[in-house]
Amino acid sequence: MPKTIIASDLDGTLLDSTDYSFAAAQPALAMIRARDVPLVLCSSKTRAEIEEYRRRLDNGHPFIAENGGGIFIPHGYFSVPLDAAESGNYRLILLGMPYAEIRSRFVRLREQLGARVRGFADMTVEEVSVLTGLSPDEAVLARQRDFDEPFVFEGLPDESFLRAIEASGLCWTQGRIFHIMGNHDKGRAVNILMSLYRQQYGSVASIGLGDSLNDLPMLMEVDHPVLVRHEDGSFDARIAIPRLLKTKLPGPAGWNETVMQLLAQEPGGNFSALSDRQNLLDIFNAALAAVDPYNAVIKAASVEHNQLHVAGAKFDLAAYDRIIVVGAGKATARMALAIESLLGAKITSGLIVVKDGHTAPLSVTEQVEAAHPVPNEAGIAGAQRILQLVRAADEKTLVICLLSGGASALLVAPVDGLTLQDKQEATGLLLNAGASITELNAVRKHLSMVKGGRLAQAAYPARVVALILSDVIGDPPDVIASGPTAQDNSTFAEAWAVIVKYGLQEKFPPRVADYLQRGVAGHAPETVKENALCLDKTRNVVIASIRQALAAAEEKAVQLGYVAKAISSTLQGEARDAAHFLAQAARTELIGMEPGERRCLLCGGETTVTVRGTGKGGRNQEFALAFALEIEGWQGVALLSAGTDGGDGPTDAAGAMVDGTTASRARGMGIDPLRHLGDNDSYVFFQQFDAMSGANSHFKTGPTGTNVMDIQIVLLNKQEQPAKQPV
């Protein structure tokens, strides 16, 4: 049985970011001690600082100081031979460059570039204390550096200084503050230490916990990477890797929750095999990693010889006086992060509108948070400012437009004569009626000053390059985000036909109904059509979609030992009808399987829910609840249905996980799944079920930073002697 090893960052992870307390993690720490699980502290802190926390934690295990600069191993800890130097009470595996050399190069680079940057050695103890929140005594320990120099910029980070660090052969990383160091990182140190543990114990199962960019190398080296939520509820958006778990709670409380959950998977705290739940998580996380917006932009675009290359097209950056970045959507912040990494100071200005909580650490591009799916005033204000930016563009302006799912509700600019309330009521009526995204967008385009190509029209004669992350079946640019930069193939007549289809003529806000009918009669301007001049200067590029997510999920499932196949990337219709379809597909597979065989079925798309009840939920939770009823009593069947954006309707859940026991267990606790389904009350069902059963059926990820519709993962494990098989 593998030996469990935990490697953990300190600040913001095991330690509270404000008062450096680990009190909230005490239950998990007690479990770790009881099960003799090594806890390796892996921090940007100095040897002296970590020694103090080891004393407080009663920790006698090896530790990694200053972002991997050195591995300190207590004498006699490993029985295997060590290639390590003597260093007081430890054997030291030295990976970093001596501090004196780091400091010398730091000062030389600062002088050469005239950079406004200060290191710890430039500060007094009091200044370090104020900067970090450490006590004066702790600040003294923080200044006793061996392998790296923490530093801060006076103002915004200077990209040229960071590039100069790399050009000089050194590295930099960022936790709560920046660090300059030699060619070492936490990942390399953890890799070496885990190799020693494997020599000692045979096999190990490693857990790594961190919260910032400097923790990424460590998280990439462990079996179970855990990203800890920040105190403000956000995550470091630059960390997106396969198998990544994200804590529900921030700091040490999230650390405690996740460590206890992982250690509870196997008696004694070891991992002999992954559960269905963990496999579902691993497959889902692999799908997310494949459509990470940052990576998608980097794959689609590059800058070479002062030219921007996008999908075979070249844009000479010297030909433009200004480069502006605009856009909207749930995934747009990470897209903007990638554009900033490519263009840096070349960007003149930028503004994007993102869903509340879906921000990223941007330097140039401003972010406006707004409501989704029903728009609010923040969305209107953001859209008006974007229109002002692009209307001021000329022929020597390059507009980079970033679009992803959610932009239809976030980029809100009602045509003259309509109000936000009008659009809110119209959107709500269509959503509750079960209108498809195509139908919804046909109406919204004709009520907007930005949708249906009108953003490109406003930017003309500027050159527009739109990078698009698709959340629509088939990836049509005119439908994704309601096509702000694409020609619109829908008409006023088709928009009005949607209203008629769902019998909403008398319910629609009078001003909206009147405007649409005026458009049908030719008395209001149509959206942008084929051959419009602005389209000649606009290029739309879809950089990622559900297809890449499903391909990555399939690959991961195969790695986990399943025979895998994607059966649909266009799943749509009512959520409960789609659940019936997928359950029947699972039934057919099970009947044809041999005992002990494992298969994985994958679907992607976007279903709808016609709201007839008064409950709370979302399409993925409703899908999962309906699926649980379809497979009740079956053995060896488990499902995860979730939104790739981390949201499902007006709830804090992404979806839910169920198996063949979910419905019957719920009934045994007095919860009626059929009644909850009939009342569109899936959220409350899973909330009550988890509270009474101790299960973790509700799937809550927080914002993922991407959005390519929904994904359904079904795991099938044919039992040797099933208690009940589908017939």
C-alpha positions, -999 to 999 in steps of 0.1 A, spaced: 0 0 0 15 34 -10 28 57 17 10 90 17 32 121 17 19 157 19 39 187 6 24 221 16 30 257 11 26 280 41 14 315 35 -22 316 23 -24 278 23 -17 262 57 -13 296 73 -40 323 73 -30 351 49 -38 378 76 -27 365 109 -5 335 99 -26 312 121 -30 275 113 -58 270 139 -84 262 112 -63 232 100 -59 216 135 -83 186 128 -65 176 97 -31 181 114 -42 158 142 -52 132 117 -19 135 99 0 130 132 -22 100 142 -16 83 109 21 91 107 18 109 74 49 130 66 41 167 62 68 185 42 67 223 45 75 238 11 76 275 12 92 307 1 100 313 37 136 311 50 151 282 69 149 302 101 112 310 95 103 274 87 121 261 117 99 282 139 67 268 123 81 233 125 84 239 162 49 252 166 35 223 145 56 196 163 69 187 128 101 166 125 100 160 88 122 174 60 114 208 47 120 229 15 130 265 19 130 296 -3 110 282 -33 131 251 -36 165 266 -30 174 239 -4 160 206 10 167 203 47 166 167 60 170 159 97 200 136 105 191 99 103 156 106 88 162 84 57 180 51 59 190 54 22 224 71 14 221 108 7 242 130 -16 240 160 7 261 184 27 262 189 64 243 220 76 239 221 114 212 196 124 204 187 88 217 172 57 213 199 30 206 192 -7 216 225 -22 196 235 -54 198 272 -53 224 299 -61 240 315 -30 222 346 -18 252 370 -22 253 362 -59 215 366 -63 216 399 -46 245 412 -66 228 404 -99 195 419 -87 212 452 -80 231 452 -113 199 446 -133 181 473 -114 208 498 -121 211 488 -158 173 492 -164 166 520 -139 139 498 -126 118 510 -96 121 479 -76 132 471 -40 144 439 -24 142 428 13 178 439 17 168 474 7 142 476 35 144 480 72 129 453 95 100 477 101 93 480 63 94 442 58 70 439 87 45 464 72 48 448 37 43 413 48 21 416 80 48 398 100 58 408 135 91 426 138 107 394 152 94 374 123 105 400 98 141 396 111 139 359 103 124 367 68 154 388 60 179 360 67 179 348 31 200 319 17 188 313 -19 165 341 -31 156 377 -28 119 388 -24 112 421 -41 84 445 -50 78 471 -77 70 507 -70 38 507 -90 28 481 -117 51 452 -123 78 460 -149 77 434 -176 111 445 -190 127 439 -156 112 404 -153 124 396 -188 159 408 -180 160 384 -150 153 355 -174 178 368 -199 205 369 -173 201 332 -165 181 336 -133 144 329 -126 116 347 -109 83 336 -94 54 352 -76 36 343 -44 23 371 -23 53 390 -36 80 385 -63 112 365 -58 144 364 -79 164 332 -77 186 307 -95 175 278 -116 154 261 -89 118 258 -80 95 239 -56 88 212 -82 123 201 -86 128 200 -48 96 180 -43 106 156 -71 139 148 -54 123 144 -20 96 121 -33 123 100 -49 139 96 -15 106 86 0 100 60 -27 134 45 -19 125 44 17 89 31 15 86 15 -20 57 35 -34 41 68 -23 9 87 -30 17 124 -29 -5 153 -21 5 189 -27 -13 221 -15 -6 256 -26 -23 289 -36 0 309 -58 21 308 -90 52 298 -71 34 267 -60 26 255 -96 59 235 -101 52 216 -68 15 209 -78 27 196 -112 49 170 -94 24 154 -71 -4 128 -76 -31 149 -60 -26 187 -66 -48 210 -45 -53 247 -52 -63 266 -21 -89 294 -24 -78 329 -15 -94 348 13 -114 369 -12 -129 337 -27 -108 337 -58 -82 313 -71 -49 320 -88 -62 320 -124 -27 311 -138 -29 276 -123 -48 251 -145 -34 216 -146 -49 181 -149 -62 164 -117 -64 198 -99 -87 199 -68 -99 232 -56 -109 239 -20 -143 251 -12 -130 273 17 -101 297 18 -67 293 35 -62 268 63 -100 260 65 -99 248 29 -66 230 36 -82 212 65 -113 203 45 -95 188 15 -68 170 34 -94 153 56 -114 144 25 -83 129 7 -72 110 38 -107 96 43 -107 79 9 -88 48 22 -85 33 57 -52 45 73 -50 75 49 -34 58 19 -46 55 -17 -46 19 -29 -71 27 -57 -90 58 -69 -127 58 -62 -153 65 -89 -156 100 -75 -119 106 -79 -119 92 -114 -148 115 -123 -129 144 -109 -97 135 -128 -115 131 -161 -134 164 -156 -102 182 -147 -84 168 -177 -112 182 -199 -109 216 -183 -72 217 -187 -76 211 -225 -98 241 -229 -80 265 -205 -84 299 -221 -49 310 -214 -34 280 -231 -59 282 -259 -48 317 -267 -11 308 -265 -17 280 -289 -36 301 -314 -15 333 -313 21 342 -311 43 373 -316 74 370 -338 95 398 -352 69 424 -341 42 405 -359 11 391 -343 3 357 -358 -32 344 -354 -45 313 -372 -23 318 -403 -29 356 -405 -1 381 -397 -6 416 -383 24 440 -384 23 456 -350 45 485 -362 16 495 -385 -7 504 -356 -5 534 -333 -28 518 -308 -36 483 -297 -67 479 -275 -82 448 -259 -119 445 -254 -143 416 -248 -167 398 -225 -175 364 -211 -169 340 -183 -135 329 -197 -123 363 -210 -101 372 -180 -77 343 -186 -78 350 -223 -67 386 -215 -40 373 -192 -25 354 -222 -28 384 -245 -9 405 -219 18 379 -217 22 381 -255 19 418 -261 28 434 -227 34 471 -229 24 472 -266 -12 472 -253 -25 508 -252 -56 501 -231 -82 475 -225 -116 467 -209 -134 434 -205 -167 425 -188 -166 392 -168 -191 374 -147 -189 382 -110 -160 363 -95 -144 353 -128 -115 378 -127 -77 372 -132 -46 392 -122 -43 416 -151 -18 444 -154 -32 466 -183 -67 454 -191 -94 467 -168 -121 442 -156 -157 450 -149 -177 423 -130 -214 420 -140 -243 396 -135 -251 365 -155 -274 351 -169 -298 380 -163 -279 413 -171 -275 442 -146 -264 478 -146 -227 469 -144 -230 451 -177 -245 481 -193 -218 504 -179 -191 481 -191 -206 477 -226 -210 515 -230 -173 520 -221 -163 493 -246 -183 511 -273 -166 544 -265 -132 527 -268 -139 511 -302 -157 541 -316 -126 561 -310 -105 536 -330 -92 545 -365 -74 528 -393 -42 527 -373 -58 509 -344 -58 471 -338 -87 459 -317 -83 425 -301 -117 412 -291 -119 383 -266 -152 365 -265 -165 335 -246 -197 321 -233 -217 344 -211 -209 375 -231 -245 377 -244 -256 386 -209 -225 405 -198 -221 428 -228 -254 447 -225 -262 478 -246 -300 481 -253 -310 499 -284 -324 534 -280 -358 533 -263 -353 501 -243 -342 498 -207 -322 472 -188 -354 461 -171 -369 454 -205 -340 432 -214 -340 415 -180 -376 406 -183 -373 394 -219 -342 372 -210 -359 357 -180 -391 349 -199 -371 331 -227 -349 312 -202 -379 300 -182 -397 290 -214 -368 266 -223 -356 286 -253 -324 273 -269 -293 294 -269 -297 301 -307 -333 312 -301 -324 334 -272 -295 350 -291 -317 357 -321 -339 379 -299 -310 395 -280 -291 405 -311 -321 425 -323 -323 444 -290 -286 453 -288 -261 479 -300 -232 455 -297 -245 420 -307 -251 408 -342 -219 423 -356 -226 457 -342 -194 458 -321 -173 453 -353 -195 480 -370 -187 504 -342 -150 497 -344 -148 503 -382 -124 513 -398 -101 497 -372 -87 462 -378 -105 437 -355 -92 403 -345 -117 383 -324 -105 352 -304 -135 331 -294 -139 303 -269 -171 285 -280 -199 275 -257 -223 268 -286 -230 235 -304 -212 236 -338 -191 267 -329 -209 292 -351 -193 327 -346 -226 344 -352 -242 326 -323 -213 325 -297 -217 356 -274 -245 366 -299 -218 374 -325 -206 409 -317 -180 407 -345 -198 383 -369 -224 387 -396 -259 379 -383 -279 354 -403 -310 359 -382 -337 385 -388 -363 405 -369 -389 381 -383 -371 351 -369 -367 368 -335 -404 375 -334 -411 339 -344 -393 328 -312 -417 349 -291 -446 334 -309 -433 298 -306 -433 300 -268 -465 320 -266 -449 350 -250 -465 378 -271 -487 390 -243 -461 385 -216 -432 403 -233 -424 439 -221 -445 461 -244 -415 483 -255 -396 451 -265 -425 436 -284 -432 470 -301 -395 474 -312 -394 438 -326 -425 443 -346 -412 477 -360 -381 458 -371 -403 431 -388 -420 460 -407 -386 474 -417 -387 505 -395 -357 496 -373 -322 489 -386 -312 452 -391 -281 436 -376 -249 434 -396 -253 412 -427 -230 397 -453 -209 421 -474 -209 448 -447 -176 469 -449 -167 462 -413 -166 425 -419 -138 430 -445 -116 442 -416 -126 416 -390 -112 381 -385 -130 357 -361 -111 327 -348 -126 300 -326 -97 288 -304 -113 261 -282 -146 242 -279 -163 212 -263 -146 189 -288 -111 195 -273 -126 189 -238 -142 156 -248 -110 144 -265 -89 151 -234 -115 135 -211 -115 104 -233 -77 102 -232 -77 106 -194 -103 79 -190 -82 55 -211 -52 63 -188 -74 54 -158 -82 20 -173 -115 26 -190 -126 18 -226 -138 53 -234 -159 69 -261 -176 102 -267 -211 95 -278 -222 131 -284 -208 166 -285 -242 181 -294 -263 170 -265 -293 193 -262 -330 194 -254 -347 191 -220 -323 180 -193 -344 151 -181 -350 139 -216 -312 140 -223 -307 121 -190 -331 94 -202 -311 91 -235 -278 88 -216 -292 62 -192 -304 41 -221 -269 43 -237 -254 32 -204 -279 3 -202 -270 -8 -237 -233 -7 -228 -237 -26 -195 -256 -54 -212 -228 -60 -236 -200 -58 -210 -181 -87 -194 -178 -89 -156 -150 -68 -144 -149 -46 -175 -149 -8 -172 -161 17 -197 -166 55 -198 -192 73 -218 -188 110 -225 -213 137 -237 -210 174 -242 -235 201 -251 -260 223 -235 -295 211 -223 -324 233 -213 -349 233 -184 -385 244 -188 -392 258 -154 -426 246 -142 -420 244 -105 -409 268 -78 -377 252 -68 -340 260 -72 -316 244 -95 -297 243 -128 -297 221 -159 -268 199 -148 -282 193 -113 -316 185 -129 -298 162 -154 -280 144 -125 -312 140 -105 -332 127 -135 -303 103 -143 -303 90 -106 -339 81 -110 -333 64 -143 -305 42 -129 -320 35 -95 -309 1 -82 -282 -4 -109 -247 -13 -97 -215 0 -112 -229 32 -127 -217 67 -117 -223 101 -134 -209 136 -132 -228 163 -150 -213 198 -147 -209 231 -164 -173 236 -175 -175 272 -162 -181 260 -127 -217 274 -126 -251 259 -130 -280 282 -132 -286 307 -103 -266 285 -79 -231 281 -64 -228 245 -78 -213 234 -111 -235 202 -112 -238 169 -93 -225 133 -91 -249 104 -86 -249 66 -88 -274 38 -87 -279 42 -49 -285 79 -48 -323 78 -53 -330 49 -29 -307 63 -2 -326 96 -5 -359 79 0 -346 61 30 -338 95 46 -373 109 38 -362 129 7 -384 123 -23 -362 127 -55 -393 126 -78 -410 154 -60 -378 176 -61 -374 168 -98 -410 178 -105 -406 211 -87 -373 219 -105 -357 217 -71 -325 198 -78 -303 221 -58 -322 217 -26 -324 179 -32 -286 176 -33 -281 200 -5 -304 179 18 -290 146 5 -254 156 13 -263 171 47 -281 139 58 -259 113 42 -224 128 45 -220 123 7 -204 149 -16 -229 146 -45 -231 184 -50 -203 194 -72 -189 229 -64 -158 241 -81 -161 278 -80 -153 297 -113 -131 276 -134 -119 304 -158 -132 286 -189 -166 279 -205 -173 254 -233 -208 243 -224 -215 212 -202 -199 178 -199 -214 145 -188 -191 116 -177 -206 81 -170 -184 54 -155 -195 18 -160 -180 -10 -140 -197 -44 -147 -200 -62 -113 -191 -98 -109 -225 -106 -94 -247 -76 -97 -276 -73 -73 -297 -58 -101 -290 -52 -138 -310 -29 -161 -336 -49 -181 
